[in-house]
Amino acid sequence: MDTLFIPTENDFKNWIKEAVKESLNTSAAQTDKAADPDQEPLITRRDIGRFLGISLVTLNEWMKKACLITK
C-alpha cells in the first residue's frame, strides 16, 4: 500500500518561499544581463496592485509581513 503524504502549512510556506527565491534569482540574472541605468523598472508597485486586484496599502502591508517572515 502507498503512503499518503499530507503537506502541512509549513511545507506550503517553504515551497512558496523556494519558488519565489528561484524566480527572483532567475529574474535578477536576466536583469543583470540587460542592465541599463536609464531604463525604467519593468513593473511598478501600482502595476502589481492592479494585477493582483489590491490597493497599494494592501500591497505595502503584504510586503511588510513578507519581510517579517523571512527574518
DRENPABA-103587 format. One record per residue (C-alpha): residue number from 1; x, z negated, y; residue in one letter. Coordinates in Angstrom, 3 decimals, always signed. Last residue first. Layout:
BEGIN
{k: NUM; px: X; pz: Z; py: Y; r: A}
...
# end
This chain:
BEGIN
{k: 71; px: +13.853; pz: -9.084; py: +37.321; r: K}
{k: 70; px: +11.932; pz: -6.057; py: +35.975; r: T}
{k: 69; px: +8.532; pz: -7.755; py: +36.153; r: I}
{k: 68; px: +8.977; pz: -8.859; py: +39.781; r: L}
{k: 67; px: +9.850; pz: -5.342; py: +40.864; r: C}
{k: 66; px: +6.769; pz: -3.997; py: +39.087; r: A}
{k: 65; px: +4.598; pz: -6.546; py: +40.889; r: K}
{k: 64; px: +5.939; pz: -5.428; py: +44.279; r: K}
{k: 63; px: +5.387; pz: -1.771; py: +43.325; r: M}
{k: 62; px: +1.809; pz: -2.478; py: +42.263; r: W}
{k: 61; px: +1.171; pz: -4.264; py: +45.559; r: E}
{k: 60; px: +2.620; pz: -1.353; py: +47.536; r: N}
{k: 59; px: +0.474; pz: +1.139; py: +45.603; r: L}
{k: 58; px: -2.600; pz: -0.981; py: +46.273; r: T}
{k: 57; px: -1.852; pz: -1.024; py: +50.000; r: V}
{k: 56; px: -1.189; pz: +2.723; py: +49.920; r: L}
{k: 55; px: -4.689; pz: +3.207; py: +48.577; r: S}
{k: 54; px: -5.435; pz: +4.412; py: +45.063; r: I}
{k: 53; px: -6.582; pz: +7.678; py: +43.459; r: G}
{k: 52; px: -3.435; pz: +8.008; py: +41.351; r: L}
{k: 51; px: -2.556; pz: +11.421; py: +42.812; r: F}
{k: 50; px: -3.668; pz: +10.352; py: +46.290; r: R}
{k: 49; px: -1.521; pz: +7.238; py: +46.152; r: G}
{k: 48; px: +1.474; pz: +9.205; py: +44.863; r: I}
{k: 47; px: +1.040; pz: +11.784; py: +47.629; r: D}
{k: 46; px: +0.900; pz: +8.972; py: +50.214; r: R}
{k: 45; px: +4.083; pz: +7.480; py: +48.780; r: R}
{k: 44; px: +5.714; pz: +10.852; py: +49.243; r: T}
{k: 43; px: +6.845; pz: +13.365; py: +46.648; r: I}
{k: 42; px: +9.880; pz: +15.640; py: +46.517; r: L}
{k: 41; px: +11.571; pz: +13.772; py: +49.323; r: P}
{k: 40; px: +12.572; pz: +16.014; py: +52.245; r: E}
{k: 39; px: +15.792; pz: +18.019; py: +52.032; r: Q}
{k: 38; px: +18.349; pz: +17.510; py: +54.808; r: D}
{k: 37; px: +20.769; pz: +15.550; py: +52.597; r: P}
{k: 36; px: +20.660; pz: +18.252; py: +49.898; r: D}
{k: 35; px: +21.050; pz: +17.046; py: +46.345; r: A}
{k: 34; px: +20.351; pz: +19.769; py: +43.767; r: A}
{k: 33; px: +22.490; pz: +18.388; py: +40.941; r: K}
{k: 32; px: +21.840; pz: +14.786; py: +41.943; r: D}
{k: 31; px: +18.082; pz: +15.413; py: +41.885; r: T}
{k: 30; px: +18.233; pz: +16.679; py: +38.298; r: Q}
{k: 29; px: +20.215; pz: +13.638; py: +37.169; r: A}
{k: 28; px: +17.897; pz: +11.320; py: +39.091; r: A}
{k: 27; px: +14.837; pz: +12.918; py: +37.497; r: S}
{k: 26; px: +16.268; pz: +12.485; py: +33.995; r: T}
{k: 25; px: +17.228; pz: +8.884; py: +34.717; r: N}
{k: 24; px: +13.794; pz: +8.242; py: +36.205; r: L}
{k: 23; px: +12.058; pz: +9.663; py: +33.133; r: S}
{k: 22; px: +14.198; pz: +7.637; py: +30.757; r: E}
{k: 21; px: +13.605; pz: +4.460; py: +32.746; r: K}
{k: 20; px: +9.848; pz: +5.164; py: +32.851; r: V}
{k: 19; px: +9.715; pz: +5.735; py: +29.094; r: A}
{k: 18; px: +11.726; pz: +2.578; py: +28.429; r: E}
{k: 17; px: +9.434; pz: +0.460; py: +30.628; r: K}
{k: 16; px: +6.329; pz: +1.962; py: +29.013; r: I}
{k: 15; px: +7.600; pz: +1.217; py: +25.523; r: W}
{k: 14; px: +8.657; pz: -2.303; py: +26.523; r: N}
{k: 13; px: +5.294; pz: -3.067; py: +28.097; r: K}
{k: 12; px: +3.458; pz: -1.685; py: +25.061; r: F}
{k: 11; px: +5.506; pz: -3.830; py: +22.681; r: D}
{k: 10; px: +4.983; pz: -6.843; py: +24.945; r: N}
{k: 9; px: +1.200; pz: -6.385; py: +24.720; r: E}
{k: 8; px: +1.497; pz: -6.422; py: +20.948; r: T}
{k: 7; px: +1.583; pz: -3.465; py: +18.587; r: P}
{k: 6; px: -0.322; pz: -3.674; py: +15.310; r: I}
{k: 5; px: +1.762; pz: -2.333; py: +12.444; r: F}
{k: 4; px: -0.142; pz: -1.717; py: +9.210; r: L}
{k: 3; px: +1.921; pz: -1.899; py: +6.034; r: T}
{k: 2; px: +1.278; pz: +0.844; py: +3.511; r: D}
{k: 1; px: +0.000; pz: +0.000; py: +0.000; r: M}
# end
